[in-house]
Amino acid sequence: MKKVLGFIFNADNILSRIICALIYIWVYDVAFKEFVYRLFAYMGINYIDMTAGKFMAWALLSIVPILFYRGIQILSSFFTLFLYILVYIPFVHALFTMWNISPMITYSYGGVLCMIFILFFSIGKKQRIFKNIIIEPLIPFNWIQGVTIVLTIVLFAMSLKSMHFVNVFTQSDIMYQFRAENSEEAGTGSLLVYIKGWLFGGLYPFLLVNYLSERKWIKTTFIIAAYFVLFMIDMQKLTFFMPFALIILYFVIRKEKDAISNKLHALLMYFLSIASILIVCLKDEVLQLALGFIVILRTSAVAGWLSQYYLRFFCVNDNPFTYYSHINLVNVITNGYPFSQPLGMAVAYGNQNANANFLLTDGLAAGGILGILIIGIFFYLLMHLINSISYRYKISDLLIVFLPTLSYILNTSIFTTLLSNGLLVLLLILASTSCPIDNCKQIVEDEE
């Protein structure tokens, strides 16, 4: 039994990875048809049964990138794995199951996406475009703590009148109402929005991992409380659950570092496969809808039906590309944004806000297949930059610190993630701060 499990979860075995990916894409197709399309076709979601030939072509395009995966050895492979499972596979599936998509678009877009993800997975420890990056003299850790306290106080003072306490489990309607009101009051480019993003995605996770590493429980409690203050402002469930997810994963990864590095791909794909099959087979429609909404519609398949929205809007209905004018800074210079509504609203024809991952927003919407190629190269270079900046730290610490960033990368523009959601701030901190989780001395000793 140990040998079987070892084979099933082994990232170093190419046959194991192929079997894992094949099972996942088959289940994904079934779950999309039997749950997403069956229950949410009224939202404009399509599904066309694939012929044997098309299914084989889709399976081939879906599997090829995972052949280049070798486990979580560096930070870029962590990002790429989640993007492969939750963005790439659904995007390519949309190309093969939509109405009115020409074979030229299906295979050209699919081929470019496949090459981009092969490139992402091929980034290795020794393959560096940038040298190890450190900004000296290093900033004292106390300075980062001080800046965090000041920004938290400023945020609290600016948001005091719009803060609310709701039960995240039982008061969803009130929470969504307050979220909309607070978002409208804050605006999309205000200082308040930037401070929230810098704290949520940069300063808080960085401090939390440092405090946990030193077992400073009181300071850890303060970070949890600070996240709760953020939740009272933005009313996002993600904000409420993030500190607990970070703490739990910190101890899990510390204890099972090697297992996570070698088995994460299989754990994710087999878990989603089993959960999806169980949900599709449920007889209780209320329970099926509740669980399927979380696991399938909003997790494994969200990029799939959003890809259909963007493909229909730009490739079927021939609306103009944004040429990156959906980014506020670019639009200030060019004044070339072609729509009267924000991109997510425009793509969904005003029915909802269809914000999506960077391959759709900064790729497809920005310039079609050329836009996908450009943003793919940009992200490839960004991954090299992140690997070079993070060389001083243990991968087990980095996986926790960058978890909020991952949540944004899967759902928003990469430029929004960088500027508004804390990634740029986090990179600057990691490159320029002397802190408890700095592993530089150990790296030097290992090299010697």
C-alpha positions as CSV (number, residue, x, y, z in Angstrom):
1,M,0.0,0.0,0.0
2,K,2.9,2.4,0.8
3,K,4.4,1.8,-2.6
4,V,1.1,2.5,-4.3
5,L,0.5,5.7,-2.4
6,G,4.2,6.7,-3.0
7,F,3.6,6.2,-6.8
8,I,0.3,8.1,-6.8
9,F,1.6,11.2,-5.0
10,N,5.1,11.2,-6.5
11,A,6.0,14.5,-8.3
12,D,9.2,12.9,-9.7
13,N,7.3,10.2,-11.5
14,I,6.1,11.4,-14.9
15,L,3.5,8.5,-15.3
16,S,2.1,9.4,-11.9
17,R,1.6,13.1,-12.9
18,I,0.0,12.1,-16.2
19,I,-2.5,9.8,-14.5
20,C,-3.3,12.4,-11.9
21,A,-3.9,15.1,-14.5
22,L,-6.0,12.7,-16.7
23,I,-8.3,11.9,-13.8
24,Y,-8.6,15.6,-12.8
25,I,-9.5,16.8,-16.3
26,W,-12.0,14.0,-16.8
27,V,-13.7,14.9,-13.5
28,Y,-13.5,18.6,-14.2
29,D,-15.4,18.0,-17.5
30,V,-18.1,16.0,-15.9
31,A,-18.5,18.4,-13.0
32,F,-18.7,21.4,-15.4
33,K,-21.4,19.7,-17.5
34,E,-23.4,18.1,-14.7
35,F,-23.2,21.0,-12.2
36,V,-22.1,24.3,-13.6
37,Y,-23.8,24.1,-17.0
38,R,-26.9,22.2,-15.8
39,L,-27.7,24.7,-13.0
40,F,-26.2,27.9,-14.3
41,A,-26.7,27.9,-18.0
42,Y,-29.0,30.9,-17.5
43,M,-25.9,33.0,-16.7
44,G,-24.7,32.5,-20.2
45,I,-22.5,29.5,-19.5
46,N,-22.1,27.1,-22.5
47,Y,-21.2,23.4,-22.8
48,I,-20.9,21.5,-26.1
49,D,-20.1,17.8,-25.9
50,M,-16.6,17.2,-27.3
51,T,-16.1,14.6,-30.0
52,A,-13.5,12.0,-29.4
53,G,-10.9,13.9,-31.4
54,K,-11.6,17.2,-29.7
55,F,-11.4,15.5,-26.3
56,M,-8.1,14.0,-27.1
57,A,-6.8,17.4,-28.3
58,W,-8.0,19.0,-25.1
59,A,-6.5,16.3,-22.9
60,L,-3.2,16.6,-24.7
61,L,-3.1,20.4,-24.3
62,S,-4.1,20.0,-20.6
63,I,-1.5,17.4,-19.7
64,V,1.6,18.6,-21.5
65,P,2.6,21.4,-19.1
66,I,2.5,19.1,-16.0
67,L,5.2,16.9,-17.7
68,F,7.6,19.8,-16.8
69,Y,6.6,20.0,-13.1
70,R,9.1,18.7,-10.6
71,G,7.6,19.6,-7.2
72,I,7.6,22.7,-5.1
73,Q,11.3,23.5,-5.1
74,I,11.1,27.3,-5.6
75,L,8.4,29.8,-5.1
76,S,7.5,30.2,-8.8
77,S,6.5,26.5,-9.0
78,F,4.1,27.1,-6.1
79,F,2.3,29.9,-8.1
80,T,2.4,27.9,-11.4
81,L,0.9,24.8,-9.9
82,F,-2.2,26.6,-8.6
83,L,-2.5,28.6,-11.9
84,Y,-2.2,25.3,-13.9
85,I,-5.0,23.6,-11.9
86,L,-7.4,26.6,-11.3
87,V,-6.7,28.8,-14.4
88,Y,-5.0,26.9,-17.3
89,I,-7.1,23.8,-17.3
90,P,-10.4,25.7,-17.1
91,F,-9.4,28.2,-19.7
92,V,-8.4,25.5,-22.2
93,H,-11.6,23.6,-21.4
94,A,-13.6,26.8,-22.3
95,L,-11.9,26.9,-25.7
96,F,-13.2,23.4,-26.5
97,T,-16.7,23.6,-25.1
98,M,-18.0,27.0,-26.1
99,W,-20.5,27.8,-28.9
100,N,-19.3,29.8,-31.9
101,I,-15.6,29.6,-31.1
102,S,-13.7,28.9,-34.3
103,P,-11.1,26.1,-34.5
104,M,-8.5,28.8,-35.3
105,I,-9.1,30.5,-32.0
106,T,-9.4,27.2,-30.1
107,Y,-6.0,25.8,-31.2
108,S,-4.0,29.0,-31.5
109,Y,-5.0,30.2,-28.0
110,G,-4.6,26.7,-26.6
111,G,-1.2,26.3,-28.1
112,V,0.1,29.7,-26.8
113,L,-1.2,29.0,-23.3
114,C,0.4,25.6,-23.4
115,M,3.8,27.0,-24.3
116,I,3.5,29.7,-21.7
117,F,2.9,27.2,-18.9
118,I,5.7,24.9,-20.1
119,L,7.9,28.0,-19.7
120,F,6.5,28.7,-16.2
121,F,7.1,25.1,-15.0
122,S,10.6,25.0,-16.6
123,I,11.9,27.7,-14.2
124,G,14.4,26.0,-12.0
125,K,16.6,26.7,-9.0
126,K,19.7,27.1,-11.2
127,Q,18.0,28.8,-14.0
128,R,18.0,32.5,-13.1
129,I,17.6,35.6,-15.2
130,F,18.4,37.9,-12.3
131,K,21.1,37.4,-9.7
132,N,20.2,37.1,-6.0
133,I,18.7,40.5,-5.0
134,I,19.2,42.2,-1.7
135,I,18.8,45.9,-1.0
136,E,21.4,47.1,1.5
137,P,21.7,48.5,4.1
138,L,19.0,46.3,5.4
139,I,16.0,48.0,7.2
140,P,15.6,47.0,10.9
141,F,12.7,44.7,11.5
142,N,11.3,47.2,14.1
143,W,10.9,49.8,11.4
144,I,8.5,47.4,9.5
145,Q,6.6,46.9,12.7
146,G,6.3,50.6,13.2
147,V,5.1,51.3,9.7
148,T,2.5,48.6,10.1
149,I,1.2,50.1,13.3
150,V,1.0,53.6,11.8
151,L,-0.8,52.3,8.6
152,T,-3.3,50.3,10.7
153,I,-4.1,53.3,12.9
154,V,-4.6,55.5,9.8
155,L,-6.8,52.9,8.2
156,F,-8.8,52.5,11.4
157,A,-9.3,56.3,11.8
158,M,-10.3,56.8,8.1
159,S,-12.7,53.9,8.2
160,L,-14.2,54.2,11.6
161,K,-17.7,55.4,10.4
162,S,-18.0,52.6,7.9
163,M,-16.9,49.7,10.1
164,H,-19.5,47.0,10.9
165,F,-19.6,43.8,12.9
166,V,-21.5,40.9,11.2
167,N,-21.6,37.1,11.6
168,V,-19.8,35.8,8.6
169,F,-21.7,32.5,8.8
170,T,-25.3,33.7,9.3
171,Q,-25.5,37.3,8.0
172,S,-24.3,37.0,4.4
173,D,-26.9,39.3,3.0
174,I,-26.1,42.1,5.4
175,M,-22.3,41.5,4.8
176,Y,-22.7,41.9,1.0
177,Q,-24.8,45.0,1.5
178,F,-22.1,46.6,3.7
179,R,-19.4,45.4,1.3
180,A,-21.0,47.2,-1.6
181,E,-21.6,50.4,0.4
182,N,-18.0,50.5,1.7
183,S,-16.6,49.8,-1.7
184,E,-18.5,52.6,-3.3
185,E,-17.5,55.0,-0.5
186,A,-13.8,54.1,-0.8
187,G,-13.6,54.2,-4.6
188,T,-11.2,52.2,-6.7
189,G,-8.1,54.3,-6.6
190,S,-8.2,55.9,-3.1
191,L,-5.5,55.8,-0.5
192,L,-7.7,53.7,1.7
193,V,-7.8,50.9,-0.9
194,Y,-4.0,50.9,-1.3
195,I,-3.4,50.8,2.5
196,K,-5.8,47.9,2.9
197,G,-4.1,45.9,0.1
198,W,-0.6,46.7,1.5
199,L,-1.6,45.5,4.9
200,F,-3.6,42.4,3.8
201,G,-1.2,41.1,1.2
202,G,2.2,42.4,2.4
203,L,2.8,43.6,5.9
204,Y,0.5,41.4,7.9
205,P,1.5,38.0,6.5
206,F,5.2,39.0,6.6
207,L,4.9,39.9,10.3
208,L,2.7,37.0,11.2
209,V,5.2,34.4,9.9
210,N,8.1,36.1,11.7
211,Y,6.1,36.2,15.0
212,L,5.1,32.5,14.6
213,S,8.8,31.6,13.9
214,E,9.8,33.2,17.2
215,R,6.6,31.9,19.0
216,K,5.6,35.4,20.0
217,W,1.9,34.6,20.6
218,I,0.8,38.0,21.9
219,K,2.1,39.7,18.7
220,T,0.5,36.9,16.7
221,T,-2.8,37.7,18.3
222,F,-2.5,41.3,17.4
223,I,-2.1,40.4,13.7
224,I,-5.2,38.2,13.9
225,A,-7.1,41.2,15.5
226,A,-5.7,43.5,12.7
227,Y,-7.1,41.1,10.1
228,F,-10.4,41.2,11.9
229,V,-10.4,45.1,11.7
230,L,-9.8,44.8,8.0
231,F,-12.8,42.4,7.7
232,M,-15.0,45.0,9.5
233,I,-14.0,47.4,6.8
234,D,-14.1,45.4,3.6
235,M,-16.6,42.7,4.6
236,Q,-14.7,40.1,2.6
237,K,-14.9,36.4,3.8
238,L,-11.3,36.0,2.5
239,T,-10.1,38.6,5.0
240,F,-11.9,37.0,7.9
241,F,-10.5,33.5,7.2
242,M,-7.0,34.5,6.0
243,P,-5.1,34.7,9.4
244,F,-6.5,31.3,10.5
245,A,-5.5,29.8,7.1
246,L,-2.0,31.3,7.4
247,I,-1.5,29.9,11.0
248,I,-2.8,26.4,10.3
249,L,-0.8,26.1,7.1
250,Y,2.3,27.4,8.9
251,F,2.3,24.5,11.3
252,V,1.2,21.9,8.6
253,I,3.9,23.0,6.2
254,R,6.6,23.1,8.9
255,K,5.7,19.6,10.0
256,E,5.2,18.1,6.5
257,K,7.6,20.2,4.4
258,D,8.9,17.4,2.2
259,A,5.4,15.9,1.7
260,I,4.0,19.3,0.6
261,S,6.9,19.9,-1.8
262,N,6.5,16.5,-3.5
263,K,2.8,15.7,-3.2
264,L,0.9,19.1,-3.3
265,H,-0.1,18.6,-7.0
266,A,-1.7,15.3,-6.3
267,L,-3.3,16.4,-3.1
268,L,-5.0,19.3,-4.8
269,M,-6.2,17.5,-7.9
270,Y,-7.3,14.3,-6.2
271,F,-9.1,16.3,-3.4
272,L,-11.0,18.4,-6.0
273,S,-11.7,15.3,-8.1
274,I,-13.2,13.4,-5.2
275,A,-15.1,16.3,-3.8
276,S,-16.5,17.2,-7.3
277,I,-17.7,13.6,-8.0
278,L,-19.4,13.4,-4.6
279,I,-21.1,16.7,-5.1
280,V,-22.4,15.8,-8.6
281,C,-23.7,12.5,-7.2
282,L,-25.5,14.0,-4.2
283,K,-29.3,13.5,-4.2
284,D,-30.0,16.3,-1.7
285,E,-30.3,19.3,-4.1
286,V,-29.9,21.9,-1.3
287,L,-26.7,20.4,0.0
288,Q,-25.5,19.8,-3.5
289,L,-26.0,23.5,-4.4
290,A,-24.4,24.7,-1.2
291,L,-21.3,22.5,-1.5
292,G,-21.0,22.8,-5.3
293,F,-21.2,26.6,-5.2
294,I,-18.0,26.6,-3.0
295,V,-16.0,23.7,-4.4
296,I,-16.9,23.8,-8.1
297,L,-18.6,27.0,-9.2
298,R,-16.3,29.3,-7.1
299,T,-13.1,27.3,-6.9
300,S,-12.2,24.7,-9.6
301,A,-14.5,26.0,-12.4
302,V,-14.6,29.8,-11.7
303,A,-11.9,30.5,-14.3
304,G,-13.7,28.2,-16.8
305,W,-17.0,30.1,-16.9
306,L,-15.2,33.5,-16.6
307,S,-13.1,32.5,-19.6
308,Q,-16.3,31.9,-21.6
309,Y,-17.5,35.4,-20.7
310,Y,-14.2,37.0,-22.0
311,L,-13.9,34.8,-25.0
312,R,-17.5,35.5,-26.0
313,F,-17.1,39.3,-25.5
314,F,-13.8,39.7,-27.3
315,C,-13.5,36.7,-29.7
316,V,-17.1,36.0,-30.7
317,N,-18.8,39.4,-30.4
318,D,-15.7,41.3,-31.6
319,N,-15.6,44.0,-29.0
320,P,-12.4,46.1,-29.0
321,F,-9.4,45.2,-26.8
322,T,-8.4,47.5,-24.0
323,Y,-4.7,47.6,-24.9
324,Y,-4.1,47.9,-21.1
325,S,-6.2,51.0,-20.7
326,H,-8.2,49.0,-18.1
327,I,-5.3,49.8,-15.9
328,N,-6.0,53.3,-14.3
329,L,-2.5,54.6,-14.8
330,V,-2.4,53.6,-18.4
331,N,-5.8,55.1,-19.1
332,V,-4.7,58.4,-17.5
333,I,-2.0,58.7,-20.1
334,T,-3.9,57.3,-23.1
335,N,-7.5,58.0,-22.3
336,G,-8.2,55.0,-24.5
337,Y,-10.5,52.8,-22.4
338,P,-13.3,51.7,-24.8
339,F,-16.2,50.9,-22.4
340,S,-18.4,53.0,-20.1
341,Q,-18.3,50.4,-17.4
342,P,-15.4,48.7,-15.5
343,L,-14.0,45.8,-17.4
344,G,-15.6,43.1,-15.3
345,M,-19.0,44.7,-15.7
346,A,-18.6,45.3,-19.4
347,V,-17.7,41.7,-20.1
348,A,-20.7,40.5,-18.2
349,Y,-22.9,43.1,-20.0
350,G,-23.8,44.7,-16.6
351,N,-25.3,41.5,-15.1
352,Q,-22.4,41.1,-12.6
353,N,-18.8,42.1,-12.0
354,A,-16.8,39.4,-13.8
355,N,-13.4,40.2,-12.4
356,A,-10.9,37.5,-13.4
357,N,-7.3,36.3,-13.4
358,F,-4.5,38.1,-15.2
359,L,-4.5,35.9,-18.3
360,L,-8.1,37.1,-19.0
361,T,-7.9,40.7,-17.9
362,D,-4.2,41.6,-18.7
363,G,-4.0,39.0,-21.5
364,L,-7.2,38.3,-23.6
365,A,-9.0,41.6,-22.8
366,A,-5.8,43.6,-23.3
367,G,-4.9,42.3,-26.8
368,G,-6.2,38.8,-27.6
369,I,-3.6,36.2,-28.3
370,L,-0.9,38.8,-28.4
371,G,-2.0,40.1,-25.1
372,I,-1.8,36.6,-23.6
373,L,1.7,36.2,-24.9
374,I,2.8,39.6,-23.6
375,I,1.4,39.1,-20.1
376,G,2.7,35.5,-20.1
377,I,6.3,36.8,-20.7
378,F,5.8,39.5,-18.1
379,F,4.7,37.0,-15.5
380,Y,7.6,34.7,-16.4
381,L,10.0,37.6,-15.7
382,L,8.2,38.4,-12.5
383,M,8.5,34.9,-11.3
384,H,12.3,35.0,-11.9
385,L,12.4,38.3,-10.0
386,I,10.4,36.8,-7.0
387,N,12.8,33.8,-7.0
388,S,15.8,36.0,-6.9
389,I,14.4,38.3,-4.1
390,S,13.3,35.3,-2.0
391,Y,16.6,33.4,-2.0
392,R,17.3,34.3,1.7
393,Y,14.2,32.6,3.0
394,K,13.0,29.0,3.5
395,I,10.5,27.8,1.0
396,S,8.2,26.7,3.9
397,D,8.1,30.3,5.2
398,L,7.6,31.8,1.7
399,L,4.6,29.6,1.0
400,I,2.8,31.2,3.9
401,V,3.9,34.7,3.3
402,F,2.8,34.6,-0.3
403,L,-0.6,32.9,0.3
404,P,-2.6,36.2,0.2
405,T,-0.7,37.1,-3.0
406,L,-1.7,33.8,-4.5
407,S,-5.4,34.4,-3.7
408,Y,-5.1,37.7,-5.7
409,I,-3.1,36.3,-8.6
410,L,-5.9,33.7,-9.2
411,N,-8.6,36.3,-9.3
412,T,-7.4,39.7,-10.4
413,S,-5.1,41.7,-12.8
414,I,-1.4,41.1,-12.1
415,F,-1.0,44.9,-12.0
416,T,-3.7,45.3,-9.4
417,T,-2.0,42.5,-7.4
418,L,1.4,44.4,-7.6
419,L,0.2,47.9,-6.9
420,S,-3.0,47.7,-4.9
421,N,-2.9,44.3,-3.2
422,G,0.5,44.4,-1.6
423,L,2.8,42.3,-3.8
424,L,5.2,45.1,-4.6
425,V,5.3,46.1,-1.0
426,L,6.0,42.5,0.1
427,L,8.8,42.2,-2.5
428,L,10.5,45.4,-1.2
429,I,10.2,44.2,2.4
430,L,11.7,40.8,1.6
431,A,14.6,42.3,-0.4
432,S,15.5,45.0,2.1
433,T,14.6,43.9,5.7
434,S,16.6,42.2,8.4
435,C,14.2,39.8,10.0
436,P,13.9,36.7,12.1
437,I,13.1,34.4,9.2
438,D,16.2,35.5,7.2
439,N,18.0,32.2,6.4
440,C,21.0,33.8,4.8
441,K,23.5,32.5,7.3
442,Q,22.3,28.9,6.8
443,I,22.5,29.3,3.0
444,V,26.2,30.5,3.3
445,E,27.0,27.5,5.6
446,D,25.4,25.0,3.1
447,E,27.4,26.5,0.2
448,E,30.6,26.2,2.2
